[in-house]
Amino acid sequence: MKTTILWLRSIVLAALMPVTLAHADFALQPGDRVRTAIIGIGDASIEAMVDMNGAIDLGVLGSHAAANLSIDELEQAVRNAAAGLIVKLYDREGELYIIQLSGDEIQVIRDGYRAVVVGGDIATPGELVFRPGLTVREVVALSGGVKSNLLTEDATVDPIQLVRWRGDFATAALRHATAKVLLWRLSAQLEGSGLETPPPLSEVSVTPDVLEQLVNEQVKIAESEAISHERQISYFKTALAESYERSEILARQQEQLASALASDEAELDRQITLLERGLVPEAKVADARRVTSQAATRLLDVAEDLASSNLASIRLERDLQAADEDRQLDRLIQIDVNQNTIKQAEIQMNVLSQFLAGGTETTGLEDLIAPIDYAVSIYRRENGVQTRIIASQDAQVLPGDVVDVEIVASEGGTAALTD
């Protein structure tokens, strides 16, 4: 094996040919890759990735903070840290180099960007290799275009397919109406208002009988929940009242025992004084001490019971308060879930309406056509904080962006299917 000792201060700096972009580069973030080369050492280069903590390990050149730095800034930091450093490097031919670095011979270049992640209503969700200038429209195209994941059947126009579409539409319409009615009940309960005004027929795509049945079911659920909640509150209030009463009894006992202990201690002091005068035997003092000790023990026991009773009251008070708070929080969560269900059902109904209206001239559903477009949300992490950006189709994406594509109906609505 050949060993070469180099003093790289003598290398002509004109040999340095840094790779630069024609435009401003992006700051380094976790997941970005860089390559570090030492001019004059042939293939002795170091490839590394910025880790989740924003640092990058360059082997013999040390570990450096890289997050939010440009390539040039990282290169300068590595050069400054490496000045005067003596290192050993092997190239790909196995030749060993012993080098004293000046720092200027080190070159850091970008070797890859964080991937762009694409999801939602897209034909091929996954990761895309980032390149500068990449737009949302290109991301969608490179991912195979927009595709609704709500439809489970192929868009093949034949009589059997039309029957399936009708069945899928009816299922989506029922799911939509059920979520609408449930949302009405949850919102009324959250606001403390009554259930006198259910959703109108114009807001759903089911028959009046089905809507009435859904409303009646939710009214029964609301009544059952109210009864159950009243029983729960009654239980907590009863238990809390009993706990308060127990604490009061124990507090009175504690007061009485404290008074009795004071009397016993006074009697003990008196007996000790009489013993010192020779007026009573020692047995009398021993008896007084025993009585005083027993009184102190009873007082400690009652004090412990009182503390436990007070703690139980605090827990019951918290549970009583949490009973209403937890119920309201659960309703808020259910409202969010149902709003999402309504949105998905409306999209599926719009898509199916378009297929049914365009599948045959005799369906009588031409008025259900709704032009389909897509909206894009970009989730971008900057300085450790993730933000959501509503982006246009011509917006540029950045390394590490998460692009979420969602089909939307730009105009029109849904209608009930009837046989």
Beta strands, then each sheet from edge to edge (+ up, - down):
strand 1: 3-7
strand 2: 33-38
strand 3: 45-49
strand 4: 55-57
strand 5: 63-65
strand 6: 86-90
strand 7: 96-100
strand 8: 106-112
strand 9: 116-120
strand 10: 126-128
strand 11: 372-382
strand 12: 385-391
strand 13: 402-409
sheet 1: 1+ 7+ 6-
sheet 2: 3+ 2- 8+
sheet 3: 4+ 5-
sheet 4: 10+ 9- 13- 11+ 12-
end
